[in-house]
Amino acid sequence: MAEKTYKAVLSEELSKYNDKRYVIVDIESGRILDNAQGHGYKSPQKAYAGYAYKKRDKSKDKEKQEKENRIKNWLRENREFTSQLDSEAYYAVKDPAVKFDLNFVKKLLKEQNLEPEFTASEILKVWKKL
């Protein structure tokens, strides 16, 4: 694994008396790479996490969004399945004895002889966002 070329350091400029702030700097040049839009981070851990998020591989975000869109389309195409999910969720809210969980989704897929290219867990996550 490649060594980090950056580190989190305490910023004297952004810190106040009881409010320490950290920035990410390039180890070799000392140049500030990330300062949380001029506010600084409250801890070194937050600084590393924020910088890692900004530098993440964004192509995976696109893949994830495309998969989510395919699941949404599948749910639209399988209206009967989606309607049953909606109904069961409604009854689960009204009656705590009704179990609405991943096992229910798996059972419903099996009952309707549906074999999507997605897992029941993925379907449930996307359905919850609708």
TAWO-V51776 format. One record per residue. N is the residue number from 0. RES is the residue in one small letter. PSI is psi in radians with two decimals (* if undefined). OMEGA is omega as a letter, one per 30 degrees, with the letter a starting at -180 (NA if undefined). D_FIRST is the distance of its C-alpha to the first C-alpha in Angstrom with 1 decimal. Layout:
# TAWO-V51776
n->[N | N]
res->[RES | RES]
psi->[PSI | PSI]
omega->[OMEGA | OMEGA]
d_first->[D_FIRST | D_FIRST]
This chain:
# TAWO-V51776
n->[0 | 1 | 2 | 3 | 4 | 5 | 6 | 7 | 8 | 9 | 10 | 11 | 12 | 13 | 14 | 15 | 16 | 17 | 18 | 19 | 20 | 21 | 22 | 23 | 24 | 25 | 26 | 27 | 28 | 29 | 30 | 31 | 32 | 33 | 34 | 35 | 36 | 37 | 38 | 39 | 40 | 41 | 42 | 43 | 44 | 45 | 46 | 47 | 48 | 49 | 50 | 51 | 52 | 53 | 54 | 55 | 56 | 57 | 58 | 59 | 60 | 61 | 62 | 63 | 64 | 65 | 66 | 67 | 68 | 69 | 70 | 71 | 72 | 73 | 74 | 75 | 76 | 77 | 78 | 79 | 80 | 81 | 82 | 83 | 84 | 85 | 86 | 87 | 88 | 89 | 90 | 91 | 92 | 93 | 94 | 95 | 96 | 97 | 98 | 99 | 100 | 101 | 102 | 103 | 104 | 105 | 106 | 107 | 108 | 109 | 110 | 111 | 112 | 113 | 114 | 115 | 116 | 117 | 118 | 119 | 120 | 121 | 122 | 123 | 124 | 125 | 126 | 127 | 128 | 129]
res->[m | a | e | k | t | y | k | a | v | l | s | e | e | l | s | k | y | n | d | k | r | y | v | i | v | d | i | e | s | g | r | i | l | d | n | a | q | g | h | g | y | k | s | p | q | k | a | y | a | g | y | a | y | k | k | r | d | k | s | k | d | k | e | k | q | e | k | e | n | r | i | k | n | w | l | r | e | n | r | e | f | t | s | q | l | d | s | e | a | y | y | a | v | k | d | p | a | v | k | f | d | l | n | f | v | k | k | l | l | k | e | q | n | l | e | p | e | f | t | a | s | e | i | l | k | v | w | k | k | l]
psi->[2.42 | 2.54 | 2.60 | 2.48 | 0.24 | 2.83 | 2.79 | 2.27 | 2.69 | 2.27 | 1.98 | -0.60 | -0.70 | -0.34 | 2.59 | -3.12 | -1.08 | 0.35 | 1.51 | 2.45 | 2.51 | 2.63 | 2.84 | 2.23 | 2.68 | 2.26 | -0.76 | -0.86 | -0.36 | 0.09 | 2.42 | 2.17 | -0.58 | 2.22 | 0.40 | 0.90 | 0.68 | -0.03 | -0.43 | 2.80 | 2.63 | -0.34 | 2.78 | -0.64 | -0.75 | -0.62 | -0.83 | -0.75 | -0.76 | -0.75 | -0.70 | -0.69 | -0.73 | -0.50 | 0.14 | 2.89 | 1.81 | -0.26 | -0.52 | -0.57 | -0.74 | -0.75 | -0.75 | -0.74 | -0.69 | -0.73 | -0.74 | -0.70 | -0.67 | -0.68 | -0.74 | -0.77 | -0.72 | -0.74 | -0.65 | -0.68 | -0.47 | 1.15 | -0.64 | -0.77 | -0.84 | -0.71 | -0.70 | -0.65 | -0.80 | -0.82 | -0.82 | -0.67 | -0.69 | -0.82 | -0.57 | -0.59 | -0.71 | -0.62 | 1.90 | -0.30 | -0.40 | 2.18 | 2.07 | 1.76 | -2.97 | -0.69 | -0.64 | -0.75 | -0.76 | -0.78 | -0.74 | -0.71 | -0.75 | -0.77 | -0.65 | 0.14 | 0.74 | 2.33 | 1.31 | 2.87 | 0.02 | 2.81 | 2.80 | -0.62 | -0.77 | -0.72 | -0.79 | -0.74 | -0.78 | -0.72 | -0.69 | -0.46 | -0.32 | *]
omega->[a | l | l | l | a | l | l | l | l | l | l | a | a | a | l | a | a | a | a | l | a | l | l | l | l | a | a | a | a | a | l | l | a | l | l | l | l | a | a | l | a | l | l | l | l | l | l | a | l | a | l | l | a | a | a | l | a | l | l | l | a | l | a | l | l | l | l | l | l | l | l | l | l | l | l | a | a | a | a | l | a | l | l | l | l | a | a | l | l | a | l | l | a | a | a | l | l | a | l | a | a | l | l | a | l | a | a | l | a | l | a | l | l | l | a | l | a | l | l | l | l | l | a | a | a | l | a | a | a | NA]
d_first->[0.0 | 3.8 | 6.5 | 9.2 | 12.2 | 14.6 | 16.3 | 19.3 | 22.5 | 26.1 | 28.2 | 31.7 | 33.0 | 32.2 | 32.8 | 36.3 | 38.2 | 36.9 | 34.2 | 30.9 | 28.7 | 25.1 | 23.4 | 19.9 | 20.0 | 18.0 | 17.2 | 18.6 | 21.6 | 22.4 | 23.2 | 23.3 | 21.0 | 22.3 | 25.4 | 26.3 | 29.1 | 30.6 | 30.8 | 27.7 | 25.9 | 27.6 | 24.6 | 21.2 | 19.8 | 21.8 | 20.6 | 16.9 | 18.0 | 20.2 | 17.8 | 15.2 | 18.2 | 19.4 | 16.2 | 15.7 | 16.2 | 20.0 | 20.6 | 20.0 | 22.7 | 25.0 | 24.5 | 25.2 | 28.3 | 29.6 | 29.4 | 31.2 | 33.8 | 34.4 | 34.9 | 37.3 | 39.2 | 39.4 | 40.8 | 43.4 | 44.4 | 44.9 | 47.2 | 48.8 | 45.6 | 44.6 | 48.1 | 48.0 | 44.7 | 46.4 | 49.5 | 47.8 | 45.7 | 49.0 | 50.7 | 47.8 | 48.3 | 52.0 | 51.9 | 49.3 | 50.3 | 48.9 | 45.3 | 43.1 | 39.6 | 37.1 | 39.5 | 42.3 | 40.3 | 39.5 | 43.2 | 44.4 | 42.3 | 43.7 | 47.3 | 47.1 | 45.6 | 42.7 | 39.5 | 37.2 | 33.8 | 32.4 | 32.1 | 34.8 | 32.2 | 31.1 | 34.8 | 35.6 | 32.9 | 34.2 | 37.8 | 37.4 | 36.4 | 39.5]
